[in-house]
């Protein structure tokens, strides 16, 4: 779209500089310049310092003007070159398209939640990082889970798909709820309600429905069934795990608190336990409860929990 507009502008501007434009074409150029001015908003985050860009435009536009040319012709050259430079830099205004200011939300030792401008709610586990626009202004609602785990309750909007990027994985939905766990070694997407599409950079794609998950590990994208204990939102409700295996409990704690468990005694993972986890409980309090039941010892080192 921008390329077509740029081509048309170049054609009209060249005609204008040579005084070959019709009255209608001159009016069109004037209207375009006025519209750009009215709708322009300088965003230093994405466009840079306005004074530096102005200096760049002034110093780099080479105008070939005969001394006898009038100021009007000089102005046409300057305006033309400025418009084309801005188009080339990607600053051309298009209705419905704007530079979205990106915000970053990080959690530390406890889970937190955030509501986006479209009404979608994101529950972030501890030690997680999430990036999102201050306001959605594009055809797609694009966000990024840069690190950790999150539960998404996406507001339904068929006209504007909601897309989450997590490393090499892209998760696309319209309105649904699901988990994403993202680390350096793998990415998991678990669907709770609705339908989700998961794809990778190779173009491989799978569709998921409730109680299914996509696992991306070792450059392989796989669809798997989901354990019933994983098909819940652990961030908003208290959880009671009746006779669950220690492995199932640990998996939920990894999602909720953004930690990794290291267990030397693999046999202990099959141990049945009953645990009650309050939605605002700290990791330490939950581990004390498990320790009381199993006599296992837990040592926390930043984002690593060792089980002995």
N, C-alpha and C positions, 0 to 999 in steps of 0.2 A: 504493500500500500504506500509506504513512505517513498519507495523507489519511483513509483509512478508519479507521485506528487512532485518529487524532486525533478524528474525529467520534464514535466510540464512547466515547472517554475523556470528551469534553465532556458527552455524555449521562449517563454514569454519575456523573461528578463533580457535575453539577448536581443529580442525584437525591440524592447523598450529602450535599451541603450542606443540602438541604431535609429530611434525615432520612427519605427515601422509598425508600432502597435496601433490598433484601432482604439476608439474611445472606450468600447466595451472591455477590451483587454486591459487597458489602463485602469479602469474601474475595478476589474477583477483583482489586479495586483494590489491596488490600494486597499481593497476590502480584506485581502489576505493578510497584509501587513497589520492592519488595524485589529483583525481578529486575533492574530498572534499576540499582539500587545495586550489585548483585553484578557486573554486566557492564560498568559504566561505567569508562572510562579517559579522563582529561582530557588532550587533546592541545593544548598551547598554540599549536602552529604553525597549526592550522586553527580552533581554538575560541577563541583569545585568552587573556589573562591571567585565571586563575580568580578572583582577588580582584575584578577589575574587573567581570567578568560577574556575580558574586554581588552586587556593589553595584548593578549595573544592574537585576537582578531585584528587589532590595529597594526601590529608589527608584521603579520604574515600575509595579509591581503595585498597582493601586488596589483596596483591599478595602472593601466596603460592609458594615460589621458594626455591628449594634446593640450598645450598651454592655452590654446585659443578656445578650448571647450568651455562652456558656461558652467556655473556652479550647479545648475540643475542636472547636467549630465554627470558631473562628479558625484553628486548625491545619489544618482541612479546606480552608478557603479558601486559605491559604498554600500548602499542598501541591498543591492543584488548579491554582492559577495558575502555580506553578513548573513543574509537569509540562507544562502547555499551552504555556508560553513556550519550554521546551526543545524541545518537538515543533516549534513554529513556527520555531525557529532551526536545526532540522535535526540535533539531537543525540540523537534517539530511537534507542535501541539496537534493532537487528534482528539475529537470529542469521544469521551468514554475511556480514554487511555491516559494514564498519568504515572509519574514516578512515585511509587509507593514507598513511604518512609518505613524502613525496617527496624523492628524492635527486637531485642534479645532478652529472654526471660530465663534465669538460672535458679536452680534450687540447690540447697546445701545439704543439711542433715535431715530434713523432713520433707514429705510431699507437700505440694501446693497446687492450687488451681488458678486458672485464668479464663476469662470470658472474652472472646474475640468480637470484633465489630459486627459480625454477621449473626451473633448469638451462639455460635459454637462454643462449647466448653471443653477445656483441655485440663486434664489432671496429670501433673508431672510428678514422677517419683523423685526421691532424693537424688542428688548428684546428677541432675539432668539439665540439658540446655535446649531451648526451643526458640526458633526465630519466626517472626510473623510480621505482616504489615500493620501499621497503625490503623489503616482502613483499607478494605478491599475495593479496588477501583477497576480491576481488569475482568476479562471474561472468565478467568479461572481464579479460584481462591488458593493461592500458593503459599505454603508454609514449609518449614524444615525442622525436623528433629535432629539436632546436631550430635546429641549424646544422650544416652540413658533410655528411660522408659516413660511411656505416657499412655493414658487412656483418653480416647477422643469421643465426644458426643457431638457429632456434626449436625448443624442446622440444615434442614432440607432446602435445597435450591437447585432444581433440575437445570436451570439456565446457566448456573455457575458451578461447575464441578469443583470439589475440594480435593487438593492434591498435596500430599506430604512427601517430601524428599528426605530419605535417610541413607546417606552415602550413595551406593549404586542402585538402591531400590526406590521405586516410585509407587505410592499407594493412592489410588483414585477412587473417590466416593461421591455420592450426591447427598445422602443424609443417612447416617448410620452410626453405630458405636463399635469400637474395636480397640485393641491394645497394639502398641508397637514397642518392641524391645530392640534397641540398636546399640551395638558395641563394635569394636574393631574386628572381631572374629565372625560375627553373624548379625542377621536381622530377622526378627520374627514378627509376623502380623497375625493377630488372633481376632476373629470376628465374633462379636456378641449378638448384634442385631443387624439386619439389612444385608446388603451385598457390597463386596469390596473387590476391586481389581488391583492386582499387584504385578509390577513388571520390573525388569532390569534393563541395563544399558545394552544388552545383546538383542533386545526386542522380544525376549521370552515373556509370556504373560499368562497369569492364571486368575480365575474368578473364585471368590470365596463366599460361602454362606455361613450362618451361625454354626459354631462347633467345628469349624475348620481353621487351619492356620497355614500360612506360607512361611517356609524356612529358607533363607538364603545364606548358604555357608559353603566355603570352598568353591565359589563361583557357580554353585548349583542352586536352582530355584525349585523347591519341592512343595507339594501340597500334602498336608497331613491331618489326621483327625485330632481333636483337642480333648484333653482331659477335662472332665466336668468342672473341676475346681478352678480351671483357668477361664471359664466362660462367665465371669462376674466382674463387676467393677469394685475392686478392693479399696478404692479411695473414698467412696461416699457412704459405705455401710460397714457395720460391724460384721465380722466373719467368724463363723464357727465351723471348724474342720473336724468332722467326726471320723475317727479311725482312718485318717489319711496317713499315707506313708510319709516318713520324714523327707523324702525326696520331693513329694508334692508340696509340703509345707515350705521347704527351702525355695522351691521355684517361685511360689507366691511372694515370699519375702524378698527375693531378688528383684521381682517386678516392682513391688511397692516401695522398697527402700534404695533401689539402685546400687546394690552391692553384689559381689560375687562370692560364693561359698566354696571353700576348699576342704574336702572331706577325705582324709586318708583312709578311714575305715569304710569302704564301699558297702559292706554288709549292713552298716547302721542305717543306710538310706532306705532300706525296706522296713524299718521299724515302724509299727503303727502308733500314731499319737493323736490325741484329741486336743485341739488348741482353739482358744477364743482370742481373736484379734480385734481390738477396738479400732475404729477408723482413725483416731488420733493417737494411737499408741506409738511409743518410740520403739525402735528396733531393739534397744537394750532390754526393755520390759518384756517383749515377746520372747527374746532369747532366754531370759531368766525363767520364764514359764516353761519353756522346753527343757531347760537344764533341770528344773525341779522334777519333771516327769521322767526324763531319760538318763540323768546324771552325765550327759555329754557336756563338755566344756567348750565355750565359744570365745574366741579372742578376736577383737576387731582391730584391724590395721587399715585406717583410711577407708577405702572402698572394698577391702578384702576381709572376709570373715573365715577364720580357720576353725574347723570342727575337730575336736580331739575326744 
